[in-house]
C-alpha cells in the first residue's frame, strides 16, 4: 500500500500548521511525542537521493542493457528467488526444514548483490517505458491543456528500495483517516505494536503499515514486489505528483497536511490515480512483457469456496452498522473475532481495526471498499472518450458532488 506525498508542496503546507485550533494542536503534540524517535526524514532521504541521482547521471548515463526486456525480467526473477530463499532460510532456522544453511545464505547474498547491481538500469528502463506509454495516451504534464508542450512533467523518476512505514490514525467512532505519519524503514514488530499501543491511548484507532510506494521525488517503490506491481506503483506515484498541480491533488495535499480534512477528496484522488495507473500498467506489460506474469498482480484462490473480498466487504458493512449505532466496543470485539476467523482461513491480518479500513478503504475501486466513489469513477471512465479525458475531467474536481454530477 501507498502514501501520496509531493515533497516540495507538501513540506510548504506542513510548515503552515501553527494556526490550528487548540484541541487539534494538543492531539498533534501528543502524537508527535510518541513518534518523534521513529519519524522518517524526507529531507535527509531527498538529500541522499539527489546525490545518488547526480552520481548515476555522471557515471552511468551511457550505460545501457543489450536486451532491456531480458534485463528487467532477470531482475524480477531474482526478486522472486530472493523471497523464496528468505522463506526457506527462515524455515530452516525455525527447525521446520532441513537444508544446507550456508549454501542457501551464499546464494541469497549473490542474488541480493545481483539485484542491487541491476536496480539503476531497471529503473531507467521502466521509467522510459512508462513515459512513452503516457505520451501515447496524450498525458504529458499538468498544464498541457493550456500550454501545448509535449514535455513530461514531473519527469518519471523512482527508486527501487525499501519504502518507509506509515502510521494511520482513525477516530474510533467512524472509519476515516485523520492522520498519516511516515515512519522509518527499520521498525521491528515490537516497535510497531508499541507505537500503536501509545497512540491508541489517545482515544483513537491506529495501525502501522508497510508501504509499497511513496510519492516523494524521486518516488519510492519497494524492491521486493513483482514486475507488474512495480510498473503500476511507479506510475501511480507519478500521477500523484502530476495531480498535485491540479485542484483535486492540491486539495488532497491540504488534507494530508491537516489544513482541510476531506476523506472523500482523499478517496477520489487515490482511486483516480490507482485506476489510471492500472490502465497504463496493462499497456506497458502487454507491449514489453507479454505473457510474463499473466495477471500475477491479482490475488485469487481458484477453486476455493472462501471468498476473502466478499468476507471483508461484509465485515466492513457490519462494523459501519455498529459504529453508526454508537456501539464502538462491540465493533472492535467483532473485528478481532473476524481477524481470528480470517487467520483460520489462511488470511493473516496483524491488526483489524478502524484504521485498517480507513487506509485500505481510501481505494474506492478495491474489493473491500463500500464507497460509491469507485463505481462513479468507473462509470465516468466508461463515458470518457479517452484515458486522458477521464484523468483531466476528474483532476479539476473539488468535491464528491461534482463527480456525482458528472456521472449524471
N, C-alpha and C positions, 0 to 999 in steps of 0.2 A: 504494500500500500504506500500512498504518496502524499507529502505536504507541498502545496504550490506557493512558492515564495520568490518574488523577484527582488533581488538584493538591494539595488540602488534605491528604488522607490520604497520598498518595504522598510528599510532602515530609516529613511527620512520620516516615514509615518510613525514608526515606533518612537522616534525622538519627540513626538508631539503629544505624548500621552499624559503629560503632567497635569492637564486640566480636567481629568476625570473626577467624578464625584467621590466623596469620602469613603462610602462602603466599598465601592469598586477598588479604590486605592488601597484600602486595608486588606482586602482579599488578595490583591496582586502582591502586596508586600509580604504577606504570609506565604503565598505560593512561591514568590521569588526566593525567600529564605530557605525553603525546602529544596529547591532545585539548584541553588547557587553553585554547589560543588560539582554539579553534573551538566551544566549548560554547555551546549555545543557553540563554539565561537565561529560565527560565519566570517568575521573579519580575518581571523587567523587562517581559516581554510582558504578564503579568497586570495590572501597574500601568497600562500603556498601554491595554489592552483595557477595563479598568474605567472609565477616564476617557472613552473613546470611547462606552461604553455609556451613561454618565451624560449625556454631551452629546447622544447620539441620543435619549434619553428626554425630555430637556428641550426640544429644538428640533424633534424630528421625531415626537413622539408622536401628533400629529393628521394626519400626512402619510399619505395613502392613495392607492392607484392606482385610476383609474377602472375599469380592466379588469385585475384581478390576474393572470389566466391569460395574457393578452396580454403584460403587463409581464415576467413570468417567461420566457416564450418569447422575447421580444425580447432579454432579457439573454443567454440561452444561444445565440441566433443570433449575437449579437455575439461571444461567446466562440469559436464555430466560425470565424467570419470572421477574427478576430484570429489564430488558429492558421494559417489558410490564408495570410493575408497575411505573417505572420512567416516561413513556409517559403518563400514566393515571394521575399521580400527577401533571405533567405539565399542562395537560388539565384542571384539577380542579382549579389549581392556576390561570389559564388564564380565568376562568369563563365559559369554554366551556362544562364542565361536572359538575354534582353534585354527591358527594360521601363523605364518612367519611374520611377526610384527615388524621386525627390522626391514624386511623386504617390502612390506606394504608402505611403511613410512618413507623409505627411499624413493619408491615410485610416486608417492604423494608429493614429496619435495620437488621431484623432477617436473611433474605436471604443473605445480604451482609456479615454478620458475618459467616454464613454457608459456603459461597464461600471462604472466607479468610481461614477458618479452614481446608478446603479440598484442597487448592491450592497446598501445598507442596507434598502431596501424589499423586495428579493427575499429577503433573509434572513428578514425578518419574515413574509412571506407563506408561505414554505416551513416555517418553524418552526410556524406556526399549523396548516398542513395536516398536518404530522407529528403534532402534539399531538392534533388532533381524531381522527386515524386510530388512534393509540394508545388514546385514550379509548373509541373504538368497539369496540376489542378488549378493553376492560376493564383495560388496563395504565395505571396511574396513578403509583404510587410504590413503593419497595422494601418498605414496611410495610403496604401495603393489605390484605394477608392478615389482619393482626391489628387494624389500625385502619382502619375502613371510611370513609376520607376520599377522595373522588374529586378529589384535588388532584394535579396533575402535579408530580413532584419527582424529580430536579432539573428546573427549567424547561428546556424545549428551547431551546438557545441556541448559535448557531455564527457564526463569522466567515468570510466568503469572502476568503481571502488566501493567499499562498504559505506552505505549511507548512515546518517545518524538515526537515533531512535526519536520517537515523537510521543510526548505526554499529551494525552487527550483528556479534557475535563468537561463533564456534562453535569447539569443540575440533576438531582435525584428525582425530582417530581415530574420531569419530562425528558425526552430524548432530544438533545440539541448540543452541539459543540459550542462551549462558551470560552474555552481557552485551548490553545495548542502551543506547546513549548518544545523546541528542538533540544535533544539531549545527546551527549557524546556517544560514540560508536561502541566503546568497550565496556558497556554496562554488564554486570553479572545479573543472574536471575534474582539473587538475594537483594541486590541494589534496586532493581526494578520494583520488586514487591515492597521494599522499604519505602520507596518514594510514593508508591500508590497508597500505602497504609497512612502515611503522614498527610497526604493530600485529602484522602477520604475523611480525615478527622475535621476538615474544614466544612463538612456538611455537603460534600459533592460526591460524584462518581468519577473515578479516574482509571486510566489504562495507559500503560507504556507499550507502544507497538514498534516493530521494526519496519522501517520504510523501504520500499522498493526503488524509490526515486525521490529527488528533491530539486525544485526549480531554482537553485542558486544559479550563478553564471560563472563558469560552465555548470551544467546540471550534474547532479549525482545520478548514476544509475548503478544498481547493485551489480557486482561482478560474479554473482552466483546464480543467475537466472538463465532461462532459455533464450534462444535467439529471438523468437517472436516476442516474448515479454520485453526484451531489451529494446527492440525496434519500437514497439508500442509505447514504452515508457519514455524513451528518448524523445519521441515525437510529442507525447503528452506534456512533458516538461517544457519543450519549446513553445507549445501552444499556450501555456500559462504565461510565459514571458511575452508572447505576442499579445495575449488578451489584456495584459497589464496596461497596455496603451489604448485600450478600448473601455467604454463605460462599464460594461459588465465586470471586466477584470479589475478595474480600478476600485469599484465598489467592494470587490472581494478582498482587495488589499486593505481597505478600511475595516472590513470585518476581521481579518487576521490581526490587524493592529489593535483591535478593541475599540476603535473610534466610532464605528457604526455597525453594530452587530446585526447580521441578517442571514439566518441559516438558509433561507430559500435562495438568496443570491449565491451563497457558497455552493449549494447543491446544483444550481443551474451551471455555474462555472465549471465545477468538477465533472458534471455529466457531459457537458458540451465538449470539453477537452478529451474526455475518455472516448466519446463516440467518434469524433473526428480522427483521433489517433489510431483507433482500431481500423477505420477505413484506409488510412494511409498505410498502416502496418500490413494490411492484407495485400495492398497493391505492391508494396516493396517485396514481400515474401513471394508473391506469385511471379514477379518479374525476375528476381535474382536467385531465389531459393525454392523453386517449385518442388513440392513433394518432400522437402527436407523434414518438416515437422508434422504435416498433416493434422493440424489442429491441436498440437501439443500444448498450446497456450490455454486450452479449455479443459477443465477438470470434469470428469464424469465417471460414473460407475455402471458401465454397460452390464446389463443382466442383473443388477442389484435391485431389490424391491424397496430399499430405503432411499428416499429422495431427500437429500440434505437441504437443497434450496427450498423445497416446499415446507420442510420442517422448520427452517429458520424464519420463513415468512409467517407461519402460524405462531411461532414463539413471539415474534415482534408484535403481531396483532394483539395477542393476549397481554403482553407487557403494556402496550399502549392503553388497553382497556383498564387494567389495574391502576395505572398512573392517573388516568382521567377520573377515576373514582376516588383518588387520594390514597389508595392502598399501596404505599411505597414499599413497606416491608414485605408484603405478600408478593409484590412484583419481583423483588430481589431474591426471595426464597424460591420462587418459581424458576427464575433464570438459573440459579445454582442447581436445582433439580434437573433442569433440562441440559445443563452443561455436562452433568454426570451421565445423563442418558445418551447424549451425543458421543461421549467418550466410549460408552459401551458399544456403539455402532462404528467405532473406528475413526471418529472425527474429534480430535482433541483440541479444545479451545482453553487456553490457560485461564482466562477470566471472561465471563459473560455477564456484562452489566450495561447500564445506560450508556456509558462512554464507548463501549464496543459498538453498539448500534448507531451512536452518533457519528463515529468515524466511518464505518462501512456504509451507513445509510446516506452519506453525502454523495454517493454514486447512485443516482436515481435509476440508472439502467441496470443496476446489479440485481440478481435474483432475490436478494433478501430485503430490498428496499420496498417500502409501501408508498413512497412519494409519487404523486401523479406527474411530477416533472419529467420523469423518464419517458412515460408514454406520450406526453405532449411533445417532447423534443423528437421522438421517433416519428410522430405524425407530421411534424413540421419538416423533418428531413425528407419524408416521402413527398411532400408538397413542393420541395425546393428544386429548382432547375439544376443545381449543381452543388457539390460539396462546398465550394467557395461561397455561393449564395447563402447556404444554410449557416455557415460559420459567421459571415458578416451580418446576417439578419439578427442572430441571437447575440452577437458580440456588442451590439449597441443597446440592448435591452437593459432597463434599470429596475425592473420588478417582475415578479412572477405573473402579475396581472397582464403585463404586456405580452408575455409568452402565451397565456391563455387566449388573449385577443387575437394574436397572430394565427393560432391554430384554428380559431373560429372562422 
